[in-house]
Amino acid sequence: MLNDLIPIILFFCLFKIKGIFWATAGLIAAMSAQYGLQYHKNKTLSSKDKFILGSVWILGGATLLLHNQQFIMWKPTLIFTVFALALAINHLKRSQPMIQQLLGENIELPLPVWRNLNLAWCLFFLVMAMVNTYVITYYDVATWVSFKLFGIMGLCLIFSLAQAIYITRAVKQIP
């Protein structure tokens, strides 16, 4: 989440100064530079990072080429929906929870706790997709840009803190 903060702040600032199309171009450039540096450092990008970068290039590019702000506005909905579907499929297959795959090296938790975390993130991403869709549908682009920075980041932070509290309680119960 913090990894995406600089491009989002740049997007917000450019929107306020120059409008949505400059903001979109700045977002594409910032995310490309960010993931380029990450690739240079690690010699790889995760599937998640490739998907996010690809969606910025495709939807941001469509926004600029077609001069239609709707494409970039739908990017969070697309990303949240894909993440929710991936977590839901993983949960239904009853394989190792994706959240455990991401965090398991750092934290030891019982499998039911991992499954609960996996399901909670799935539902969170689904709700976030619906909320972004609602804001796109019923508000203007300026409100959406503010929501993208403050609303999405704020809700992600609050949810992450709630998950941290849940994890801390679960860790304390491990003998």
Secondary structure in CASP SS format (residue, H / E / C, confidence):
PFRMAT SS
TARGET T0000
AUTHOR 0000-0000-0000
METHOD secondary structure of the structure
MODEL  1
M C 1.00
L H 1.00
N H 1.00
D H 1.00
L H 1.00
I H 1.00
P H 1.00
I H 1.00
I H 1.00
L H 1.00
F H 1.00
F H 1.00
C H 1.00
L H 1.00
F H 1.00
K H 1.00
I H 1.00
K H 1.00
G C 1.00
I H 1.00
F H 1.00
W H 1.00
A H 1.00
T H 1.00
A H 1.00
G H 1.00
L H 1.00
I H 1.00
A H 1.00
A H 1.00
M H 1.00
S H 1.00
A H 1.00
Q H 1.00
Y H 1.00
G H 1.00
L H 1.00
Q H 1.00
Y H 1.00
H H 1.00
K H 1.00
N H 1.00
K C 1.00
T C 1.00
L C 1.00
S C 1.00
S H 1.00
K H 1.00
D H 1.00
K H 1.00
F H 1.00
I H 1.00
L H 1.00
G H 1.00
S H 1.00
V H 1.00
W H 1.00
I H 1.00
L H 1.00
G H 1.00
G H 1.00
A H 1.00
T H 1.00
L H 1.00
L H 1.00
L H 1.00
H C 1.00
N C 1.00
Q C 1.00
Q H 1.00
F H 1.00
I H 1.00
M H 1.00
W C 1.00
K H 1.00
P H 1.00
T H 1.00
L H 1.00
I H 1.00
F H 1.00
T H 1.00
V H 1.00
F H 1.00
A H 1.00
L H 1.00
A H 1.00
L H 1.00
A H 1.00
I H 1.00
N H 1.00
H H 1.00
L H 1.00
K H 1.00
R C 1.00
S C 1.00
Q C 1.00
P C 1.00
M H 1.00
I H 1.00
Q H 1.00
Q H 1.00
L H 1.00
L H 1.00
G C 1.00
E C 1.00
N C 1.00
I C 1.00
E C 1.00
L C 1.00
P C 1.00
L H 1.00
P H 1.00
V H 1.00
W H 1.00
R H 1.00
N H 1.00
L H 1.00
N H 1.00
L H 1.00
A H 1.00
W H 1.00
C H 1.00
L H 1.00
F H 1.00
F H 1.00
L H 1.00
V H 1.00
M H 1.00
A H 1.00
M H 1.00
V H 1.00
N H 1.00
T H 1.00
Y H 1.00
V H 1.00
I H 1.00
T H 1.00
Y H 1.00
Y C 1.00
D C 1.00
V H 1.00
A H 1.00
T H 1.00
W H 1.00
V H 1.00
S H 1.00
F H 1.00
K H 1.00
L H 1.00
F H 1.00
G H 1.00
I H 1.00
M H 1.00
G H 1.00
L H 1.00
C H 1.00
L H 1.00
I H 1.00
F H 1.00
S H 1.00
L H 1.00
A H 1.00
Q H 1.00
A H 1.00
I H 1.00
Y H 1.00
I H 1.00
T H 1.00
R H 1.00
A H 1.00
V H 1.00
K H 1.00
Q C 1.00
I C 1.00
P C 1.00
END
